[in-house]
Amino acid sequence: MYYPIPDSEIDQFIEEDVPYGDLTTTLLGFGLTPGEITFTTRERTVVCCTEEAGKVLAKCGATVLDSIPSGTLVEPGTMILTAEGPAAALHAAWKVALNLLEYASGIATRTGTIVERARAANPGVNVVTTRKSFPGTKKIAIKAILAGGAFPHRLGLSESILVFTQHTAFIGGLDGFLAMIPELQQKTPEQKILVEADSAEEALRIAKAGADVVQVDKMPVDELTALVQEIRTTCPGVAVSAAGGINPENAAAYAATGIDIIVMSSVYFGKPSDIKAVIGPK
């Protein structure tokens, strides 16, 4: 999917790391020497942000020679980005580009693993991610999960309806909210109404009241399997999503319950991908 990070943010990444030039390279005096930089994977990786890393290099004065698109799954030893230019340009862009590649590819790779395992167990399951990314990194995080084969669960509060206990506490509890569902559907005919349940019993009540999606959090797999079967029988038009603690180790088990949607945050947290950067004279 084509999803570029705005140039204004790329400019900010560079400014954070090189606000007043590169003192070391300047003092050593080789800044105008022609050079080349390569970025190579050390592990199986879903590549992400090669486009933005290339822009970093270009903005610093280098020329990109070759680049593998975001979303490509590559094996260890794959060269994913190459550029040439004055040594000063390559050194200025080096760490900014590498950080982008490693952090974004880490998220993309974790996402790709979960998507692969979940769909092996349930080909129809959708994998989506929450808005729990670290503040200031949302655009990169969203690009990374898209590269890994997932989609956003919610980009923010403005474009979707997801009702929690924290909402119903202000409108007479769950009963008060369930009575409002027909009114909400009339007011927002183009939006689906998602409601999180605190138990299987609540989930069934929510489904029977006409919600479009019932979401459960940290429900054990056995209990979730039984709930999905009951909702399929009594409310066949209602989708079921599961959230809370879903990771590469248990994604297949959750998908096998028959749920429609896996909602996760775990991909945002973990080790960056291991990518080797080499700079040398050309």
Salt bridges, closest charged atoms under 4 A:
ASP7 OD1 - LYS55 NZ 2.97
ASP7 OD2 - LYS59 NZ 3.71
GLU9 OE2 - LYS139 NZ 3.09
ASP11 OD1 - LYS59 NZ 3.00
GLU51 OE1 - LYS143 NZ 3.07
GLU52 OE1 - LYS143 NZ 2.92
GLU75 OE2 - ARG44 NE 3.26
GLU84 OE1 - LYS282 NZ 2.22
ASP175 OD1 - ARG205 NH2 2.04
GLU183 OE2 - LYS187 NZ 2.97
ASP217 OD2 - LYS218 NZ 3.66
ASP260 OD2 - ARG232 NH2 2.90
ASP274 OD1 - ARG42 NH1 2.93
